[in-house]
Amino acid sequence: MTASVFDDSVFINCPFDQAYSEILRAVLFTTISLGLRPRIALERSDSGEPRISKILQLIGESKYAIHDLSRLRAEAAGEFYRLNMAFELGLDVGCRRFGTQSLTGKRCLILEAKQYDYQAALSDLAGSDIAAHDNQPQRAMVEVRNWLAMQCRPRAPGAGLLWDAFNAFTAWHRRALKRRGFSDEDQLRPHVPELINSMMVWTRRLSRSAIMRAQRARACQSLARRPSTSRISAMRPSPISVAPA
């Protein structure tokens, strides 16, 4: 593995349930749009490969990591806590603390649904900087974008532009899947390797024109919400002031 691959890789440790899928899409899209490579357990499937071995490899090959702990809480009486995400966070922190010299520069972002909820299950994280997304894909995108901009992408586009791009991609991707015979139900359970590949293709080939269309649509919507007099004023050229002779 080269240094550039390590420096551009982001390990994503998150839930894989259907309710989380839109947040996962937003996190993946943000990572790819900033020119980084998402690494995730679902990127490959081999029944002969122990899952823990794959996780350890992905963590060791990624300078950055995003750990979402928003599904730690059991949802019904008698259910157990979901500890996979917390376990993988521990592996990542341990890799940074006890690994080789090259791994001491690893960095991670911890996400939660509500601020400070994690402390009920992981009090050892008290005092850590943890971001909350309130189970909203757009909020998750903002937090991930801001963190990556701070770490390695200081010229990252604004979160508003990324959100417009994400919505444009989503519309394009749904049309593409429809043409390939995917049902609406199929689209609710994205095949992550194909999704990542589609995002990479779209950001390379189609994003600029689609983003421009999205921006124009947003401007038109904003104009349409203004009072009619404001719209007229906004469309009318400013009068030219002529000083008296």
C-alpha positions in Angstrom: 0.0 0.0 0.0 1.4 3.4 -1.0 1.4 6.5 1.3 -1.1 8.3 -1.1 -3.6 5.4 -0.8 -3.4 5.5 3.0 -3.7 9.3 3.1 -6.8 9.3 0.8 -8.7 6.4 2.5 -11.6 6.9 4.9 -12.8 3.9 6.9 -16.6 4.2 7.4 -17.9 2.3 10.5 -21.7 2.6 10.5 -25.0 0.7 10.8 -26.2 -1.1 7.7 -30.0 -1.2 8.5 -32.4 0.2 5.9 -33.4 3.2 8.2 -29.8 4.3 8.1 -29.3 3.9 4.3 -29.9 7.6 3.4 -27.4 8.8 6.0 -24.9 6.2 4.6 -25.5 7.5 1.1 -24.8 11.1 2.2 -21.6 10.1 4.0 -20.3 8.1 1.1 -21.1 10.8 -1.4 -19.4 13.5 0.7 -16.3 11.4 1.0 -16.1 10.7 -2.7 -16.9 14.2 -3.8 -13.9 15.5 -1.8 -11.6 13.2 -3.7 -11.2 10.6 -1.0 -11.8 6.8 -1.0 -14.4 5.3 1.3 -13.4 2.0 2.8 -16.3 0.0 4.2 -16.9 -3.6 5.3 -19.5 -4.1 2.5 -17.0 -3.1 -0.2 -16.3 -6.8 -0.8 -17.8 -10.1 0.2 -15.9 -13.4 0.6 -17.3 -16.1 2.8 -13.8 -17.5 3.3 -12.5 -14.3 4.8 -13.1 -13.7 8.5 -14.9 -10.4 9.0 -12.6 -9.3 11.8 -9.6 -9.8 9.5 -11.2 -7.6 6.8 -12.1 -4.9 9.4 -8.5 -4.8 10.7 -7.2 -4.5 7.2 -9.5 -1.6 6.3 -8.6 0.2 9.5 -4.9 -0.2 9.0 -5.1 1.0 5.4 -7.1 4.2 6.2 -5.7 7.4 7.7 -9.2 8.7 8.4 -12.2 7.0 10.0 -15.8 7.9 10.6 -17.5 6.0 13.4 -21.3 6.4 13.7 -22.5 5.3 17.2 -26.1 6.4 16.7 -27.4 2.8 16.8 -25.9 1.8 20.2 -29.3 2.0 21.9 -31.5 -1.1 21.9 -34.9 -0.3 20.3 -37.1 -2.7 22.2 -37.3 -4.5 25.6 -35.1 -7.6 25.6 -32.8 -6.4 22.7 -29.1 -6.2 23.2 -27.0 -3.1 22.5 -25.5 -3.1 19.1 -21.8 -3.1 19.9 -20.1 -3.7 16.5 -19.6 0.1 15.9 -18.2 0.7 19.3 -15.9 -2.4 19.0 -14.5 -1.1 15.6 -14.0 2.3 17.1 -11.9 0.7 19.8 -9.9 -1.2 17.2 -9.2 2.1 15.3 -8.1 3.9 18.5 -5.9 1.0 19.5 -4.3 0.9 16.0 -3.4 4.6 16.3 -2.1 4.2 19.9 -0.2 0.9 19.6 0.5 0.6 15.9 3.6 1.5 13.8 4.9 5.0 13.6 3.0 5.6 10.3 -0.3 4.9 12.1 0.1 7.5 14.8 -1.2 10.1 12.4 -4.6 8.5 12.0 -7.6 10.7 12.7 -11.3 9.9 13.4 -14.7 11.5 13.6 -17.3 10.1 15.9 -20.9 10.7 15.0 -24.0 10.3 17.3 -27.7 11.0 16.8 -28.1 13.2 19.8 -25.3 15.1 21.6 -24.0 13.2 24.6 -26.3 10.1 24.2 -23.1 8.0 23.8 -22.1 8.7 27.4 -24.7 6.3 28.7 -22.9 3.4 27.1 -19.3 4.7 26.5 -18.4 7.0 29.4 -14.7 6.6 28.5 -15.4 8.9 25.5 -16.4 11.8 27.8 -14.4 14.9 26.8 -14.1 13.8 23.2 -15.3 15.9 20.3 -18.4 14.1 19.0 -20.7 15.5 16.3 -24.5 14.9 16.3 -26.5 14.5 13.1 -30.0 14.1 14.6 -30.6 11.1 12.1 -30.7 13.6 9.3 -28.7 12.9 6.1 -28.1 16.6 5.4 -26.8 17.2 8.9 -24.5 14.2 8.6 -23.2 15.6 5.4 -22.4 18.9 7.0 -20.6 17.3 9.9 -18.5 15.0 7.6 -17.8 17.8 5.2 -16.6 20.1 7.9 -14.4 17.5 9.5 -12.8 16.4 6.3 -12.2 20.1 5.3 -10.4 20.6 8.6 -8.3 17.5 8.3 -7.3 17.4 4.6 -9.5 19.3 2.2 -9.3 23.0 3.1 -10.8 24.0 -0.3 -13.8 21.7 -0.1 -17.0 23.0 -1.6 -19.6 24.3 0.7 -22.2 21.9 2.3 -25.0 23.6 0.4 -23.4 22.8 -2.9 -22.6 19.3 -1.9 -26.3 18.8 -0.9 -27.5 20.0 -4.2 -25.0 17.7 -5.9 -26.2 14.7 -3.8 -29.8 15.3 -4.7 -28.9 15.6 -8.4 -26.9 12.3 -8.1 -29.8 10.6 -6.3 -32.2 11.5 -9.1 -29.8 10.4 -11.8 -29.0 7.2 -10.0 -32.7 6.2 -9.5 -33.3 6.7 -13.2 -30.3 4.6 -14.1 -31.4 1.8 -11.8 -34.9 1.9 -13.2 -33.5 1.4 -16.7 -31.5 -1.6 -15.4 -34.6 -3.2 -14.0 -34.3 -2.4 -10.3 -37.6 -2.1 -8.5 -38.4 0.6 -5.9 -37.9 -2.0 -3.2 -34.5 -3.0 -4.6 -33.4 0.6 -4.4 -34.1 0.8 -0.7 -31.4 -1.8 -0.1 -28.4 -0.4 -2.1 -25.6 -2.8 -3.1 -22.7 -0.7 -1.6 -19.9 -1.6 -4.1 -22.2 -0.6 -7.1 -23.4 2.5 -5.2 -19.8 3.6 -4.6 -18.8 3.0 -8.3 -21.9 5.0 -9.5 -20.9 7.9 -7.3 -17.4 7.8 -8.6 -18.6 7.7 -12.2 -21.1 10.5 -11.6 -18.6 12.9 -9.8 -16.1 12.4 -12.6 -18.3 12.8 -15.6 -21.7 14.4 -14.8 -21.4 16.4 -11.6 -20.6 19.8 -13.0 -23.6 20.2 -15.3 -25.9 18.5 -12.8 -24.8 20.8 -10.0 -25.4 23.9 -12.2 -28.9 22.7 -13.0 -29.5 22.1 -9.3 -28.3 25.6 -8.4 -30.5 27.2 -11.0 -33.5 25.2 -9.7 -32.7 26.4 -6.2 -32.4 30.0 -7.3 -35.8 29.7 -9.1 -37.4 28.2 -6.0 -36.0 31.0 -3.9 -37.3 33.6 -6.3 -40.7 32.0 -6.4 -41.1 32.1 -2.6 -40.5 35.9 -2.6 -43.5 38.3 -2.5 -44.5 39.3 -6.0 -43.2 42.9 -5.6 -39.8 41.4 -4.5 -39.7 39.2 -7.6 -40.4 42.1 -9.9 -37.7 44.2 -8.2 -35.2 41.3 -8.4 -35.8 40.8 -12.1 -35.9 44.6 -13.0 -32.5 46.1 -13.8 -31.4 48.8 -11.4 -32.1 52.4 -12.7 -29.1 54.3 -13.9 -28.5 57.4 -11.9 -27.6 60.4 -14.0 -26.1 63.4 -12.3 -27.5 66.8 -13.3 -25.3 68.8 -15.7 
